Amino acid sequence: MCGIFGAVSSVDIQKDLIEGLFKLEYRGYDSAGLSLISKSSKIKRIRCTGKVKELKKLLSTSKVTGKCGIAHTRWATHGIPNLRNSHPHNSGPFSIVHNGIIENSDELKLILIKKGFKFTSDTDSEVIAHLLASCVTKKKGLLEIVLAALDKLKGSFALAVIHQDNPDSIIVASNGSPLLIGIGKSATYIASDIHALISKTKKYIPLEDNELAIVSRNNVSLYNQKGKKITRSPLITKQSSKTVSKNGFKHYMQKEIFEQKDIIDRVIKDRLGSKTILPNIFGPKSDVMLKSIKHVHFVACGTSYNASLIAKYWIEELSDIMCTAEIASEYRYRTINVPNDTLFVAISQSGETADTIYSVKKAKSSNYKSILSICNVPESTITRLSDYSYLMQAGPEISVASTKAFTSQLIALLLLSTTLSRSSAKYSVEYEIVKQIKTLPKILDKTFELEKDMKIMAKQFKNKHHTLFLGRGASYPIALEAALKLKEISYIHAEGYAAGELKHGPLALVDKDMPVVGLMPDNNLVNQVLSNLSEVKARHGLVYIFTNKKMKLKKNDKTKIITMPACGHYIAPLVYVIPMQLLSYHVAIFKKTNIDQPRNLAKSVTVE
Ligand code: M6R
C-alpha cells in the first residue's frame, strides 16, 4: 500500500519526484526513497525512514541528479519500516519500486538465493529486483526480461523499473494495483493516482490488469502480458490541481468535520428539487435501472462499510427491497449467490481500496443487474469499473480518519434508499425525506455548538483504556463508527455494539472505569436503549447519553446527558455522528497523537 511516482524528462527531475511523492503520501508514510539514472549511466538511490519531507532534506544535501527516475512512499506490509526495507530495491542494473503484495515471494526468494542473489531487506518487493536480474540473458531485450520476470510473479503489483543502460525509459506493469501514465509536453510521468499527475498534465493512460508499458520522454508503448503491442487513446482528466490547505484549522480532520455542513448545502443545491430528488442522480438512465431492483448488496471497508450498514436500515424500512451489507475483504473470497435483479453497490471514499476494487471485479463477472459505485474521487479505479457512479463531491479528504466522506456517503445512501422506495407499493416518503435533508444545515450548526461539551468529555476520556459505544437501529452503525474514530486517532480501545448485545458478553467488561456512550435519538427504540444503559449503571459504569428525547433523565455522577438538537428520524445518523467525530478529535488533541496521520495507517488501503 504505497505510492509510486516517476518521470522521464529532458531536464533534471528530482523536484518533480518529491512533489509527486508528497501528493501520494496518503497511501503510506513509513519511509520514502527514489532512484535516478545519473549522467554516467549509474543508478543513484536515496532512501530514508519517515516521511517524504525527510527524503526532501536528504536530497537537498546530495548531488544526485538525473532525467529519468522512480520514487516511492511506503506503508509497510512485509518487513518493518526501516531503511533497508525502504524502496527502491536494486539488483544488478535494475532499480524497482512496487505497490502490492507478491504472494509467492518466499518461494522465489529460495530459488534466487540458490542462484547466488543476496537479499538485503525483509520485503516481498526485493524479489522483483533480483528476479529481473536473474532473467537477463544476452539475447533478451529489456521488454523480454521484464515479461519473463512478470511471468513468475503471483500477487498484486504496480511496478516501475529502471535499468542503468536505458537512461531514457521506465518500464511499468500493473496487476490489481493502479498505475497511471501521464503524458506531458516535454516529459512523461507515472503515478499511483491522478492527483499526483494533474499539476503536470491532464492527459493520461491508466494501465489495465496484466499490461505493461515502456515509457519514454516522447513515447508510451503499451503491451499485454504476452508482449503484444496494444493501442489505447489517452484520457483527459476533468480534475484541477488545486492544493488543499487547512484553511486556518489546526488539523485537516478538524477542517473536514466543519466542512460537512457546506457539503450538505451542495447536495441540496445539486441533487434536490423543491420536494423531490432530481432525476438520474446515480448516472444516465439510473432511475429506470433502479426501478427494476429487487435486492441490494453493499460492499465496502471501514467507515464506508459503516455507512452501508445504515443504508440497510433505511432501504428495508422504506421499500420491499432486501438488502445486505458486507465487508469487502470477506466478500471477495467467499462463494456468493446472487438473486436476479440485484444491485451491487461499492462504497469507497478513495475509489482505490484494494479489497473493494477486487469485489467490484468479482461482482462484474457475477449475476448482478448493475454495478453502482459511491465514491469521492472522480476517475478513480472503482468509478471507472462501475456501470453507474455517484460522486460524493465532498472535496479531497486528507485526514486519514474519515469524517466528511462518511456524512457524504450517508446523504448519497439516503437518496439511493429514497429513490429505490419509489418502486415499492408500500408508501412513499420522498417529500418528507427531502424536507428533512433540507433542515440539516441548520441542525448541524447547532450540533457543532456541542464542541465545548465534547472538549470537557474528551478530558474525562483521555486517560481511559477502553470505551463502549451503544446504539440500536440506525444508531448501531453510528456506534461502530464512533468506536472506529476513537481507536484510530486516540489509540484508546473502543468497541461499538448493538445495545441489545451488551448482556451477551461485553457487559463483563463494565466497571467503574469504563465509559459507555449511548446514542439515543428520539425514536421507538428509546426505552430499549435506556434499559441497556441501566444494566451498565447497575455495574457502576460511567454512562454518557446523547439524546434529543425530552425526558426527565436525572443527571448524576454516573450519568451525563448530552442534549442533541431535535432532528427528523431519517437524518438522525448524520447528526449523531458529529459529536462522535468531535469527541475523538479532542481526545486525540489531549493525547497529542498525530491526528491527520495516525500511526500504522494510511489514507488509502491499496493492498489486501
Ligand atoms: O477509501 P475507502 O472509503 O474505500 O476506505 C475504506 C477504509 O479504509 C476507510 O474508511 C477507513 O476505515 C478510514 N480511515 C476510517 O476513518
Residues whose N, C-alpha, C, O or C-beta is under 5 A from the ligand:
A	BS01	M6R	C301 G302 T303 S304 I347 S348 Q349 S350 G351 T353 V400 A401 S402 K603 V605
